[in-house]
C-alpha cells in the first residue's frame, strides 16, 4: 500500500465505472459510441482497451511532479522507462498506445458535475530545462535517459479534480493475462465496500462489459478464473460464483482529491515532437 501522498491518483472511480476502457486487450475502434451505466453516461470516439488503461495508470502513478495549468489541465514530469517496465511494453507498442490515448475524445453527459468534452492525454513531449537542454535520469545500462512532459486532457483533469481518487500499484494489474480480469479488478477497486457475501461474478462481468449471456459470458468467466492467482495478489478472491475482497487489500486503497498533496513546480517545454439511470447493477457495491 502506498505510504506517501502522490501528486495524482493511479485512477479515478468513474474512469472505470463509466467504462471508458473496453474489457479487452484488443479493443475495437468506436465512433460516437454511447455507454450508459448506473454511474453516468458518456459518448466515446476512439480505441481504448485495458492496455491503454495500463499506460494511463503508469503515467499517473509514476508522475514525479505535477503542475496545474491556468486552463485547467495538469502537466506531469514522468520517467518513460518506469512506465515501460510497469506496462511490460516495447517502445513501439508504447508509442502506439500513447497515440491512441491522445486521439480519443470523450463526452461525459452524466453526472452533470463532470459534464465535458475532451481527452485523456493532450500532449507528450521531452521535458527540458529553462535553457532548453533535456531533463534526464541516469540509465543503469550507461548514459542518460530523457524524461517525459505529459499534459493530461481536460476530461481526465475534470475527473482528477472532482472524482474519487483510487490508488494501487499498476504493475500487478498490467500482469494479469486477460482484459476482462483487468477490467473487473479495476471496477472492484473503485468500491470502498463490497456487498454482503461479495460481488456476483456475472454481475461484475456485466458491469464492465455490458449485457452478456451464453457462450460469451461463459468465456469471460473462464478467463477470469484463469487469472485467479493474479487477482488474489490484488486482494480479490474468486469463490465459486462470487468475488470477495480480502480484509486487507494490499494494492488497492481509496483516496480523495482533497486529502492528497499536490506537488508544486514547473519546467519548460521545447517545440512539440508529438503533436444515467438510477440503481446498481447485479453484483456491484457502493
N, C-alpha and C positions, 0 to 999 in steps of 0.2 A: 504494500500500500504506500502511496506517496506520503511523505512526511513533511514536505515543504510546499508552500503555496506557489503554484506555477503561474506564469503570466496569462495562460489560456487553459480552458478545459481541453481534454482529449476530444470530446464531442459534446453536443448538447442533446437534451432529451428528445426534442421534436425533430432533430436531424434524422433520427431513426424511427420515431413514432409516425412521422409523416411519410415514411418510405421513400426518401429521396434516392436511396440506393437499392437497385434490384437485388434480390437474394440469390445472386449467382456471380461467378467469376467471368461469365461470358454474357454480358448484358446486351440487350437489343438497343438500337438507336430509336428514340422516341421523338415524336413531334406533336406539340400541343396535347400532351397526354395528361388527362385529369386523373388524380388519385384522391380518393375520399376515404378518410379514416375517422374514428371517433375523436381524434385529437386535432383534426383540421382538414383542410382541402388545399391541394396545390395543383398547378399546371406546369408540366416539365417538358422541356425540349433538350435532348442530348442523350448521351450514353453514360450512365453511371451504374456501376456494379460494386461488388464488395472489394475488388482491387482498388477502386477509386476511394472507397471508404478507408482502406488501409493507408493509402497515401495521405489523405487529408488528416487522418488521426496522427500519423507520424509527423507531419509538418507541425501540427499544433502541439503535440507532446514534446517535440524537440526544440521548440522555439526558445532561443536564448535571450531574446529581447523583444519587447513589444512597444510600439508607438501608436497612439491613436491620432489619426489624421483629422483635419478640420472638417472634411466632408463625410465623416462617419466611418470611413474604412480603417482597417487595422493593418499596420506594417510590421513584419516579423523578420528577425535575423535567425537563419536556420542553417545547420550543418547538413548538406545533402548526403554526406557519407553515412551519417546516422540514420537518415531517412531510408536510404537504400538498404542498409542492414536490417532495419526493422521490418520493411516490406518484403525483403528477400527478392529484390528485383535487380535485373541488369540495367545498365544505363539507358538502352533504347526503350525497354519496357517502361521505365520510369518516365522518360520524356513523353511517350505516347499517352500514358495515364494523365500526366500533367496537362497536356494539350486538351484532352477531353474534359478534364475538370474545368479548365478555363472557358471552353466553348459552351458549356451547359448553361441554360437560362432557366431559372425557377421563378414562378409566380406563386407566392403564398396568398391564397384568398382568405382562408380562415385558419387560426383565430385572427380577429381583426387587429389585435395589438401587434401582430407580426407581419401584417399585410405589406407586401412589397414585390417588386420585380427586380431581379438581379442575379448575380452569380455566386459561386463558392470561392473561386480564386480569380483575381483580375490580372495578376502580373507576377512573373518570376524572373529575376534578373540576378546578376552577380553583385553582391554587396561591395561597396567601395568606401574608402575613407574620404575625408574632405579634400585631400589632394588628388583624388581620382585613382589611387592605387587600390587593388582588391584587398578586401579583408580575408585573411587566411587562417588556417589552423595547421599545426604540424601534422604531416602524414606519417604514420608509423612505418610505412614502407619507404620513407625517404621523401624529402622535398616538402612542399606546402600544398594544401588544397583550398580552393576558393569556397567561400560561404555564399549562401543564397539570401537575397532580399525578396520576400514574398508579400504581396499585397492581397489580403483577403477581400473577396467580393462583398458587396453591400448586403446581399441576402444572408450570407453567413454571419456578417457582422451584426445584423439585426438579431439573429439567434444568440450570438455571444453576449450581446448587451441585455437581452430581455428574457432569455430562456434559462432553464435549469442547467447547470454545468454538471457534466459527468466525467470522472477521472478513472482511467485504467491504463495498464501498460499495453500498448497496441501490438507489441510483438507476439504476445500469446494469441491474440485474435488472428493476426496475419498467418500464424502457423496452422490454423485449422484447415482441413483439407477441402471442405465443401462450403460453397457460398451460403447455402441455407443455414448451416451451423453458425456461420459468422453473423448472419442477419438475426437469427434467433438470440444469440448471445448478446449482441448489441441492444436488441429490444429489451431483453430481460434486465440488462444492466441499467436501463433508464428508469427502472422502478425501485423506489426505496423499500417497498414492502411487496411480498409475494402473496397471492391468495392463500387461504387456509388449505393446506394439503399440497400446495404447489400449483404451477400452471399446467393446463392441459397441453400435451404435445401438439395435438392437432390445432388447438386454439392459438398457440404461438406461431405455428407454421402459417396459419391463415392470417394472423396479424401482420406478418412481414411479406407474405406472398399474395394475399388476396384470397378469394374463394377457390379452393381446390378440392378435388374429390377423385375417387377411382385410382387408377394406376399412378397418376401424377402425385397424388397425396401419399400413396404407399412408397413411391421412390424417395420422396422428401423425408419420410420417417426413417427409411433405411439409411440415407446419407447422414441424417442427424445422429443416429445411433452409432454409425461408423466413426464419428468424431467424439464419442463419449469420453475418451481419455483426455482429449484436449479441452473439452468443456469442463471437466472436473477441475482442471488447472485454473479455470476462471471462476470456480466456486459454484458451478451448475451441475447437478446430478440428474441423470435420466433414470427414473424409477417406474418401470412398466409404461403406463400411458401418461405419466406426469414428469414435469421438470421442476426440481426443487433447488432452491438456493441454500448452500451451506450456511451455518450460523454466522461464520465469518468469511466474507468473500475476499480472497487475497488480492485480486486485481481489479476490483470494482468499488467505487465509492461515489456517492452523490456530492456534488459541490454546488455552491450558489455564487452567482457573479459578485454579489456584494461582500461575500466572505473571502474573496480571492484578492491577493495583492497584484497590482498592476505595475510592471517594471517600466520606469521611465527611460528616456534616452532617445537618441536619433542617430542616423547615419545617412550619408549622401548616396545619390544614385548616379550612374552614368547612362548614356543613351541605351535604350532598350535593345536586348538581343532576343526577346520573345514578345513578340508583340503581346359544415360538419353536423353530421347527425349526432344526437346525444346517445349515451350508452357506452358500454365497454364490451369488446368482443370476447368470445369464449376464451377462457384461459388467461386473460390479461389482468394485471393487478393495478393498484393505484399508482 
